[in-house]
Amino acid sequence: MEVKGTRTNGITIALTKNEVAFAQQHDGACELFILHSITVNSDKNPKATGGTRNIIAPWNLTGGTLTPTKLVFDLWDGGSCLGRNRGIRMSGEFL
């Protein structure tokens, strides 16, 4: 079972590449539990409360759309930097 929590309406959730790989390897044998519409107070010690449960069982990735939202660009080739500042590891994220 994959468990996700979100303050949004839960229509869209973020999955890691490992979560996607696991779901693909166990197609139809997974369940997805989403607790959405969670409220988080803004006190010094934040506390999450409430939320609405949504359980999808069985869960497989064909029931939705996977959309890439994060790419990692790494200029390090293992021995030298491919950018101008040779010897300095540079990496960045494109959101």
Jmol script that loads the backbone (N, CA, C; Angstrom):
load data "model"
ATOM      1  N   MET A   1       0.850  -1.181   0.000  1.00  0.00           N
ATOM      2  CA  MET A   1       0.000   0.000   0.000  1.00  0.00           C
ATOM      3  C   MET A   1       0.889   1.235   0.000  1.00  0.00           C
ATOM      4  N   GLU A   2       0.601   2.133  -0.919  1.00  0.00           N
ATOM      5  CA  GLU A   2       1.277   3.431  -0.960  1.00  0.00           C
ATOM      6  C   GLU A   2       0.385   4.415  -0.225  1.00  0.00           C
ATOM      7  N   VAL A   3       0.976   5.196   0.676  1.00  0.00           N
ATOM      8  CA  VAL A   3       0.219   6.153   1.488  1.00  0.00           C
ATOM      9  C   VAL A   3       0.695   7.561   1.169  1.00  0.00           C
ATOM     10  N   LYS A   4      -0.255   8.442   0.866  1.00  0.00           N
ATOM     11  CA  LYS A   4       0.047   9.834   0.557  1.00  0.00           C
ATOM     12  C   LYS A   4      -0.844  10.751   1.378  1.00  0.00           C
ATOM     13  N   GLY A   5      -0.297  11.866   1.830  1.00  0.00           N
ATOM     14  CA  GLY A   5      -1.060  12.890   2.532  1.00  0.00           C
ATOM     15  C   GLY A   5      -0.853  14.228   1.847  1.00  0.00           C
ATOM     16  N   THR A   6      -1.913  15.033   1.762  1.00  0.00           N
ATOM     17  CA  THR A   6      -1.806  16.315   1.082  1.00  0.00           C
ATOM     18  C   THR A   6      -2.828  17.310   1.615  1.00  0.00           C
ATOM     19  N   ARG A   7      -2.489  18.571   1.544  1.00  0.00           N
ATOM     20  CA  ARG A   7      -3.441  19.626   1.905  1.00  0.00           C
ATOM     21  C   ARG A   7      -4.352  19.978   0.733  1.00  0.00           C
ATOM     22  N   THR A   8      -4.015  19.480  -0.456  1.00  0.00           N
ATOM     23  CA  THR A   8      -4.832  19.759  -1.644  1.00  0.00           C
ATOM     24  C   THR A   8      -6.047  18.830  -1.675  1.00  0.00           C
ATOM     25  N   ASN A   9      -6.801  18.899  -2.779  1.00  0.00           N
ATOM     26  CA  ASN A   9      -7.986  18.047  -2.913  1.00  0.00           C
ATOM     27  C   ASN A   9      -7.654  16.593  -3.253  1.00  0.00           C
ATOM     28  N   GLY A  10      -6.377  16.275  -3.432  1.00  0.00           N
ATOM     29  CA  GLY A  10      -5.953  14.898  -3.656  1.00  0.00           C
ATOM     30  C   GLY A  10      -6.160  14.366  -5.057  1.00  0.00           C
ATOM     31  N   ILE A  11      -6.580  15.214  -5.974  1.00  0.00           N
ATOM     32  CA  ILE A  11      -6.759  14.771  -7.358  1.00  0.00           C
ATOM     33  C   ILE A  11      -5.413  14.467  -8.002  1.00  0.00           C
ATOM     34  N   THR A  12      -4.393  15.229  -7.631  1.00  0.00           N
ATOM     35  CA  THR A  12      -3.040  15.038  -8.137  1.00  0.00           C
ATOM     36  C   THR A  12      -2.116  14.790  -6.958  1.00  0.00           C
ATOM     37  N   ILE A  13      -1.289  13.750  -7.042  1.00  0.00           N
ATOM     38  CA  ILE A  13      -0.320  13.457  -5.987  1.00  0.00           C
ATOM     39  C   ILE A  13       1.062  13.309  -6.605  1.00  0.00           C
ATOM     40  N   ALA A  14       2.073  13.520  -5.807  1.00  0.00           N
ATOM     41  CA  ALA A  14       3.455  13.361  -6.259  1.00  0.00           C
ATOM     42  C   ALA A  14       3.923  11.949  -5.930  1.00  0.00           C
ATOM     43  N   LEU A  15       4.583  11.323  -6.883  1.00  0.00           N
ATOM     44  CA  LEU A  15       5.163  10.003  -6.691  1.00  0.00           C
ATOM     45  C   LEU A  15       6.653  10.066  -6.995  1.00  0.00           C
ATOM     46  N   THR A  16       7.443   9.333  -6.240  1.00  0.00           N
ATOM     47  CA  THR A  16       8.870   9.241  -6.538  1.00  0.00           C
ATOM     48  C   THR A  16       9.080   8.210  -7.645  1.00  0.00           C
ATOM     49  N   LYS A  17      10.259   8.222  -8.227  1.00  0.00           N
ATOM     50  CA  LYS A  17      10.541   7.243  -9.275  1.00  0.00           C
ATOM     51  C   LYS A  17      10.504   5.826  -8.716  1.00  0.00           C
ATOM     52  N   ASN A  18      10.889   5.648  -7.445  1.00  0.00           N
ATOM     53  CA  ASN A  18      10.834   4.321  -6.836  1.00  0.00           C
ATOM     54  C   ASN A  18       9.398   3.870  -6.598  1.00  0.00           C
ATOM     55  N   GLU A  19       8.520   4.785  -6.224  1.00  0.00           N
ATOM     56  CA  GLU A  19       7.109   4.437  -6.047  1.00  0.00           C
ATOM     57  C   GLU A  19       6.482   4.029  -7.366  1.00  0.00           C
ATOM     58  N   VAL A  20       6.844   4.717  -8.435  1.00  0.00           N
ATOM     59  CA  VAL A  20       6.340   4.376  -9.763  1.00  0.00           C
ATOM     60  C   VAL A  20       6.866   3.001 -10.179  1.00  0.00           C
ATOM     61  N   ALA A  21       8.152   2.772  -9.977  1.00  0.00           N
ATOM     62  CA  ALA A  21       8.745   1.484 -10.350  1.00  0.00           C
ATOM     63  C   ALA A  21       8.088   0.339  -9.585  1.00  0.00           C
ATOM     64  N   PHE A  22       7.837   0.528  -8.287  1.00  0.00           N
ATOM     65  CA  PHE A  22       7.204  -0.508  -7.479  1.00  0.00           C
ATOM     66  C   PHE A  22       5.790  -0.795  -7.997  1.00  0.00           C
ATOM     67  N   ALA A  23       5.032   0.252  -8.273  1.00  0.00           N
ATOM     68  CA  ALA A  23       3.666   0.079  -8.772  1.00  0.00           C
ATOM     69  C   ALA A  23       3.662  -0.629 -10.126  1.00  0.00           C
ATOM     70  N   GLN A  24       4.638  -0.328 -10.970  1.00  0.00           N
ATOM     71  CA  GLN A  24       4.718  -0.974 -12.274  1.00  0.00           C
ATOM     72  C   GLN A  24       5.073  -2.462 -12.133  1.00  0.00           C
ATOM     73  N   GLN A  25       5.953  -2.768 -11.195  1.00  0.00           N
ATOM     74  CA  GLN A  25       6.370  -4.157 -10.984  1.00  0.00           C
ATOM     75  C   GLN A  25       5.272  -4.993 -10.333  1.00  0.00           C
ATOM     76  N   HIS A  26       4.371  -4.349  -9.610  1.00  0.00           N
ATOM     77  CA  HIS A  26       3.295  -5.049  -8.902  1.00  0.00           C
ATOM     78  C   HIS A  26       1.930  -4.593  -9.424  1.00  0.00           C
ATOM     79  N   ASP A  27       1.823  -4.481 -10.724  1.00  0.00           N
ATOM     80  CA  ASP A  27       0.623  -3.962 -11.373  1.00  0.00           C
ATOM     81  C   ASP A  27      -0.632  -4.701 -10.904  1.00  0.00           C
ATOM     82  N   GLY A  28      -1.580  -3.946 -10.383  1.00  0.00           N
ATOM     83  CA  GLY A  28      -2.835  -4.517  -9.935  1.00  0.00           C
ATOM     84  C   GLY A  28      -2.801  -5.128  -8.548  1.00  0.00           C
ATOM     85  N   ALA A  29      -1.615  -5.235  -7.948  1.00  0.00           N
ATOM     86  CA  ALA A  29      -1.483  -5.829  -6.612  1.00  0.00           C
ATOM     87  C   ALA A  29      -1.221  -4.759  -5.556  1.00  0.00           C
ATOM     88  N   CYS A  30      -1.284  -3.498  -5.940  1.00  0.00           N
ATOM     89  CA  CYS A  30      -1.018  -2.390  -5.015  1.00  0.00           C
ATOM     90  C   CYS A  30      -2.318  -1.698  -4.631  1.00  0.00           C
ATOM     91  N   GLU A  31      -2.260  -0.991  -3.520  1.00  0.00           N
ATOM     92  CA  GLU A  31      -3.349  -0.130  -3.091  1.00  0.00           C
ATOM     93  C   GLU A  31      -2.787   1.258  -2.839  1.00  0.00           C
ATOM     94  N   LEU A  32      -3.599   2.262  -3.062  1.00  0.00           N
ATOM     95  CA  LEU A  32      -3.199   3.650  -2.843  1.00  0.00           C
ATOM     96  C   LEU A  32      -4.144   4.270  -1.819  1.00  0.00           C
ATOM     97  N   PHE A  33      -3.583   4.763  -0.726  1.00  0.00           N
ATOM     98  CA  PHE A  33      -4.353   5.428   0.321  1.00  0.00           C
ATOM     99  C   PHE A  33      -3.962   6.902   0.303  1.00  0.00           C
ATOM    100  N   ILE A  34      -4.930   7.771   0.063  1.00  0.00           N
ATOM    101  CA  ILE A  34      -4.679   9.215   0.045  1.00  0.00           C
ATOM    102  C   ILE A  34      -5.506   9.865   1.147  1.00  0.00           C
ATOM    103  N   LEU A  35      -4.851  10.611   2.000  1.00  0.00           N
ATOM    104  CA  LEU A  35      -5.543  11.456   2.973  1.00  0.00           C
ATOM    105  C   LEU A  35      -5.379  12.879   2.448  1.00  0.00           C
ATOM    106  N   HIS A  36      -6.476  13.442   1.941  1.00  0.00           N
ATOM    107  CA  HIS A  36      -6.394  14.762   1.320  1.00  0.00           C
ATOM    108  C   HIS A  36      -7.185  15.789   2.127  1.00  0.00           C
ATOM    109  N   SER A  37      -7.020  17.031   1.752  1.00  0.00           N
ATOM    110  CA  SER A  37      -7.688  18.166   2.412  1.00  0.00           C
ATOM    111  C   SER A  37      -7.312  18.262   3.889  1.00  0.00           C
ATOM    112  N   ILE A  38      -6.059  17.938   4.174  1.00  0.00           N
ATOM    113  CA  ILE A  38      -5.540  18.021   5.539  1.00  0.00           C
ATOM    114  C   ILE A  38      -5.359  19.497   5.906  1.00  0.00           C
ATOM    115  N   THR A  39      -5.663  19.833   7.147  1.00  0.00           N
ATOM    116  CA  THR A  39      -5.459  21.184   7.659  1.00  0.00           C
ATOM    117  C   THR A  39      -4.206  21.189   8.527  1.00  0.00           C
ATOM    118  N   VAL A  40      -3.333  22.162   8.303  1.00  0.00           N
ATOM    119  CA  VAL A  40      -2.126  22.312   9.119  1.00  0.00           C
ATOM    120  C   VAL A  40      -2.167  23.700   9.737  1.00  0.00           C
ATOM    121  N   ASN A  41      -2.094  23.760  11.076  1.00  0.00           N
ATOM    122  CA  ASN A  41      -2.119  25.071  11.733  1.00  0.00           C
ATOM    123  C   ASN A  41      -0.773  25.765  11.544  1.00  0.00           C
ATOM    124  N   SER A  42      -0.732  27.036  11.794  1.00  0.00           N
ATOM    125  CA  SER A  42       0.497  27.812  11.572  1.00  0.00           C
ATOM    126  C   SER A  42       1.166  28.184  12.887  1.00  0.00           C
ATOM    127  N   ASP A  43       0.927  27.406  13.928  1.00  0.00           N
ATOM    128  CA  ASP A  43       1.563  27.655  15.215  1.00  0.00           C
ATOM    129  C   ASP A  43       3.050  27.366  15.144  1.00  0.00           C
ATOM    130  N   LYS A  44       3.741  27.663  16.255  1.00  0.00           N
ATOM    131  CA  LYS A  44       5.170  27.382  16.353  1.00  0.00           C
ATOM    132  C   LYS A  44       5.432  25.883  16.188  1.00  0.00           C
ATOM    133  N   ASN A  45       4.524  25.074  16.698  1.00  0.00           N
ATOM    134  CA  ASN A  45       4.598  23.622  16.546  1.00  0.00           C
ATOM    135  C   ASN A  45       3.433  23.167  15.667  1.00  0.00           C
ATOM    136  N   PRO A  46       3.629  23.141  14.342  1.00  0.00           N
ATOM    137  CA  PRO A  46       2.534  22.811  13.429  1.00  0.00           C
ATOM    138  C   PRO A  46       1.918  21.448  13.730  1.00  0.00           C
ATOM    139  N   LYS A  47       0.611  21.370  13.538  1.00  0.00           N
ATOM    140  CA  LYS A  47      -0.116  20.126  13.760  1.00  0.00           C
ATOM    141  C   LYS A  47      -1.080  19.920  12.601  1.00  0.00           C
ATOM    142  N   ALA A  48      -1.051  18.714  12.041  1.00  0.00           N
ATOM    143  CA  ALA A  48      -1.957  18.365  10.947  1.00  0.00           C
ATOM    144  C   ALA A  48      -3.206  17.718  11.533  1.00  0.00           C
ATOM    145  N   THR A  49      -4.366  18.131  11.029  1.00  0.00           N
ATOM    146  CA  THR A  49      -5.627  17.559  11.491  1.00  0.00           C
ATOM    147  C   THR A  49      -6.571  17.358  10.313  1.00  0.00           C
ATOM    148  N   GLY A  50      -7.583  16.546  10.550  1.00  0.00           N
ATOM    149  CA  GLY A  50      -8.648  16.361   9.574  1.00  0.00           C
ATOM    150  C   GLY A  50      -8.204  15.593   8.356  1.00  0.00           C
ATOM    151  N   GLY A  51      -8.837  15.872   7.269  1.00  0.00           N
ATOM    152  CA  GLY A  51      -8.548  15.200   6.017  1.00  0.00           C
ATOM    153  C   GLY A  51      -9.650  14.237   5.639  1.00  0.00           C
ATOM    154  N   THR A  52      -9.677  13.889   4.376  1.00  0.00           N
ATOM    155  CA  THR A  52     -10.647  12.953   3.829  1.00  0.00           C
ATOM    156  C   THR A  52      -9.902  11.779   3.214  1.00  0.00           C
ATOM    157  N   ARG A  53     -10.343  10.568   3.527  1.00  0.00           N
ATOM    158  CA  ARG A  53      -9.685   9.361   3.030  1.00  0.00           C
ATOM    159  C   ARG A  53     -10.199   8.965   1.650  1.00  0.00           C
ATOM    160  N   ASN A  54      -9.268   8.518   0.838  1.00  0.00           N
ATOM    161  CA  ASN A  54      -9.596   7.946  -0.467  1.00  0.00           C
ATOM    162  C   ASN A  54      -8.706   6.730  -0.650  1.00  0.00           C
ATOM    163  N   ILE A  55      -9.323   5.568  -0.804  1.00  0.00           N
ATOM    164  CA  ILE A  55      -8.561   4.335  -0.991  1.00  0.00           C
ATOM    165  C   ILE A  55      -8.870   3.787  -2.381  1.00  0.00           C
ATOM    166  N   ILE A  56      -7.810   3.550  -3.141  1.00  0.00           N
ATOM    167  CA  ILE A  56      -7.951   2.974  -4.476  1.00  0.00           C
ATOM    168  C   ILE A  56      -7.349   1.575  -4.425  1.00  0.00           C
ATOM    169  N   ALA A  57      -8.186   0.571  -4.586  1.00  0.00           N
ATOM    170  CA  ALA A  57      -7.724  -0.806  -4.512  1.00  0.00           C
ATOM    171  C   ALA A  57      -8.523  -1.659  -5.486  1.00  0.00           C
ATOM    172  N   PRO A  58      -7.902  -2.365  -6.362  1.00  0.00           N
ATOM    173  CA  PRO A  58      -6.460  -2.330  -6.588  1.00  0.00           C
ATOM    174  C   PRO A  58      -6.060  -1.045  -7.309  1.00  0.00           C
ATOM    175  N   TRP A  59      -4.800  -0.692  -7.164  1.00  0.00           N
ATOM    176  CA  TRP A  59      -4.275   0.514  -7.795  1.00  0.00           C
ATOM    177  C   TRP A  59      -3.260   0.123  -8.845  1.00  0.00           C
ATOM    178  N   ASN A  60      -3.423   0.666 -10.039  1.00  0.00           N
ATOM    179  CA  ASN A  60      -2.399   0.514 -11.067  1.00  0.00           C
ATOM    180  C   ASN A  60      -2.256   1.845 -11.794  1.00  0.00           C
ATOM    181  N   LEU A  61      -1.148   2.029 -12.416  1.00  0.00           N
ATOM    182  CA  LEU A  61      -0.828   3.325 -13.024  1.00  0.00           C
ATOM    183  C   LEU A  61      -1.614   3.605 -14.296  1.00  0.00           C
ATOM    184  N   THR A  62      -2.348   2.642 -14.820  1.00  0.00           N
ATOM    185  CA  THR A  62      -3.136   2.880 -16.025  1.00  0.00           C
ATOM    186  C   THR A  62      -4.411   3.652 -15.701  1.00  0.00           C
ATOM    187  N   GLY A  63      -4.724   3.811 -14.414  1.00  0.00           N
ATOM    188  CA  GLY A  63      -5.928   4.531 -14.008  1.00  0.00           C
ATOM    189  C   GLY A  63      -5.731   6.023 -13.889  1.00  0.00           C
ATOM    190  N   GLY A  64      -4.603   6.538 -14.328  1.00  0.00           N
ATOM    191  CA  GLY A  64      -4.320   7.971 -14.250  1.00  0.00           C
ATOM    192  C   GLY A  64      -3.270   8.345 -15.266  1.00  0.00           C
ATOM    193  N   THR A  65      -2.712   9.529 -15.107  1.00  0.00           N
ATOM    194  CA  THR A  65      -1.692  10.022 -16.029  1.00  0.00           C
ATOM    195  C   THR A  65      -0.435  10.379 -15.259  1.00  0.00           C
ATOM    196  N   LEU A  66       0.702   9.836 -15.665  1.00  0.00           N
ATOM    197  CA  LEU A  66       1.992  10.213 -15.091  1.00  0.00           C
ATOM    198  C   LEU A  66       2.542  11.402 -15.868  1.00  0.00           C
ATOM    199  N   THR A  67       2.874  12.472 -15.158  1.00  0.00           N
ATOM    200  CA  THR A  67       3.405  13.676 -15.780  1.00  0.00           C
ATOM    201  C   THR A  67       4.730  14.036 -15.117  1.00  0.00           C
ATOM    202  N   PRO A  68       5.837  14.108 -15.882  1.00  0.00           N
ATOM    203  CA  PRO A  68       7.108  14.514 -15.281  1.00  0.00           C
ATOM    204  C   PRO A  68       7.020  15.955 -14.789  1.00  0.00           C
ATOM    205  N   THR A  69       7.387  16.188 -13.536  1.00  0.00           N
ATOM    206  CA  THR A  69       7.344  17.542 -12.982  1.00  0.00           C
ATOM    207  C   THR A  69       8.700  18.002 -12.465  1.00  0.00           C
ATOM    208  N   LYS A  70       9.670  17.109 -12.434  1.00  0.00           N
ATOM    209  CA  LYS A  70      10.982  17.492 -11.935  1.00  0.00           C
ATOM    210  C   LYS A  70      12.037  16.747 -12.737  1.00  0.00           C
ATOM    211  N   LEU A  71      13.001  17.485 -13.236  1.00  0.00           N
ATOM    212  CA  LEU A  71      14.121  16.911 -13.949  1.00  0.00           C
ATOM    213  C   LEU A  71      15.392  17.356 -13.245  1.00  0.00           C
ATOM    214  N   VAL A  72      16.402  16.510 -13.249  1.00  0.00           N
ATOM    215  CA  VAL A  72      17.685  16.863 -12.651  1.00  0.00           C
ATOM    216  C   VAL A  72      18.724  16.903 -13.760  1.00  0.00           C
ATOM    217  N   PHE A  73      19.438  18.001 -13.831  1.00  0.00           N
ATOM    218  CA  PHE A  73      20.497  18.186 -14.823  1.00  0.00           C
ATOM    219  C   PHE A  73      21.819  18.152 -14.084  1.00  0.00           C
ATOM    220  N   ASP A  74      22.662  17.159 -14.359  1.00  0.00           N
ATOM    221  CA  ASP A  74      23.910  16.973 -13.633  1.00  0.00           C
ATOM    222  C   ASP A  74      25.073  17.098 -14.604  1.00  0.00           C
ATOM    223  N   LEU A  75      25.929  18.080 -14.359  1.00  0.00           N
ATOM    224  CA  LEU A  75      27.083  18.318 -15.234  1.00  0.00           C
ATOM    225  C   LEU A  75      28.310  17.502 -14.845  1.00  0.00           C
ATOM    226  N   TRP A  76      28.196  16.701 -13.830  1.00  0.00           N
ATOM    227  CA  TRP A  76      29.329  15.926 -13.349  1.00  0.00           C
ATOM    228  C   TRP A  76      29.405  14.615 -14.112  1.00  0.00           C
ATOM    229  N   ASP A  77      30.558  14.310 -14.697  1.00  0.00           N
ATOM    230  CA  ASP A  77      30.673  13.066 -15.456  1.00  0.00           C
ATOM    231  C   ASP A  77      31.427  11.994 -14.677  1.00  0.00           C
ATOM    232  N   GLY A  78      31.632  12.206 -13.372  1.00  0.00           N
ATOM    233  CA  GLY A  78      32.316  11.229 -12.541  1.00  0.00           C
ATOM    234  C   GLY A  78      33.782  11.539 -12.336  1.00  0.00           C
ATOM    235  N   GLY A  79      34.376  12.344 -13.172  1.00  0.00           N
ATOM    236  CA  GLY A  79      35.791  12.668 -13.023  1.00  0.00           C
ATOM    237  C   GLY A  79      36.075  14.148 -13.187  1.00  0.00           C
ATOM    238  N   SER A  80      35.258  14.793 -13.964  1.00  0.00           N
ATOM    239  CA  SER A  80      35.450  16.225 -14.163  1.00  0.00           C
ATOM    240  C   SER A  80      34.112  16.871 -14.439  1.00  0.00           C
ATOM    241  N   CYS A  81      34.085  18.159 -14.209  1.00  0.00           N
ATOM    242  CA  CYS A  81      32.860  18.901 -14.467  1.00  0.00           C
ATOM    243  C   CYS A  81      32.841  19.285 -15.936  1.00  0.00           C
ATOM    244  N   LEU A  82      31.692  19.137 -16.549  1.00  0.00           N
ATOM    245  CA  LEU A  82      31.591  19.455 -17.976  1.00  0.00           C
ATOM    246  C   LEU A  82      31.363  20.934 -18.230  1.00  0.00           C
ATOM    247  N   GLY A  83      31.158  21.710 -17.153  1.00  0.00           N
ATOM    248  CA  GLY A  83      30.931  23.140 -17.296  1.00  0.00           C
ATOM    249  C   GLY A  83      32.243  23.912 -17.269  1.00  0.00           C
ATOM    250  N   ARG A  84      32.162  25.236 -17.184  1.00  0.00           N
ATOM    251  CA  ARG A  84      33.348  26.089 -17.204  1.00  0.00           C
ATOM    252  C   ARG A  84      34.188  25.956 -15.945  1.00  0.00           C
ATOM    253  N   ASN A  85      33.555  25.737 -14.798  1.00  0.00           N
ATOM    254  CA  ASN A  85      34.271  25.659 -13.522  1.00  0.00           C
ATOM    255  C   ASN A  85      34.733  24.228 -13.281  1.00  0.00           C
ATOM    256  N   ARG A  86      35.713  23.787 -14.045  1.00  0.00           N
ATOM    257  CA  ARG A  86      36.170  22.400 -13.941  1.00  0.00           C
ATOM    258  C   ARG A  86      36.610  22.094 -12.509  1.00  0.00           C
ATOM    259  N   GLY A  87      36.247  20.879 -12.061  1.00  0.00           N
ATOM    260  CA  GLY A  87      36.606  20.448 -10.722  1.00  0.00           C
ATOM    261  C   GLY A  87      35.563  20.803  -9.680  1.00  0.00           C
ATOM    262  N   ILE A  88      34.557  21.586 -10.028  1.00  0.00           N
ATOM    263  CA  ILE A  88      33.480  21.954  -9.093  1.00  0.00           C
ATOM    264  C   ILE A  88      32.231  21.208  -9.531  1.00  0.00           C
ATOM    265  N   ARG A  89      31.651  20.469  -8.601  1.00  0.00           N
ATOM    266  CA  ARG A  89      30.434  19.715  -8.924  1.00  0.00           C
ATOM    267  C   ARG A  89      29.276  20.678  -8.992  1.00  0.00           C
ATOM    268  N   MET A  90      28.608  20.704 -10.127  1.00  0.00           N
ATOM    269  CA  MET A  90      27.467  21.580 -10.309  1.00  0.00           C
ATOM    270  C   MET A  90      26.265  20.723 -10.659  1.00  0.00           C
ATOM    271  N   SER A  91      25.156  21.001 -10.054  1.00  0.00           N
ATOM    272  CA  SER A  91      23.917  20.328 -10.440  1.00  0.00           C
ATOM    273  C   SER A  91      22.786  21.309 -10.260  1.00  0.00           C
ATOM    274  N   GLY A  92      21.686  21.058 -10.903  1.00  0.00           N
ATOM    275  CA  GLY A  92      20.552  21.959 -10.793  1.00  0.00           C
ATOM    276  C   GLY A  92      19.257  21.227 -11.019  1.00  0.00           C
ATOM    277  N   GLU A  93      18.192  21.888 -10.698  1.00  0.00           N
ATOM    278  CA  GLU A  93      16.877  21.299 -10.864  1.00  0.00           C
ATOM    279  C   GLU A  93      16.031  22.199 -11.754  1.00  0.00           C
ATOM    280  N   PHE A  94      15.256  21.587 -12.588  1.00  0.00           N
ATOM    281  CA  PHE A  94      14.306  22.303 -13.422  1.00  0.00           C
ATOM    282  C   PHE A  94      12.923  21.889 -12.958  1.00  0.00           C
ATOM    283  N   LEU A  95      12.172  22.817 -12.403  1.00  0.00           N
ATOM    284  CA  LEU A  95      10.843  22.475 -11.883  1.00  0.00           C
ATOM    285  C   LEU A  95       9.775  22.860 -12.875  1.00  0.00           C
TER     286      LEU A  95
END
end "model"
wireframe off; spacefill off
backbone 0.3
color backbone group
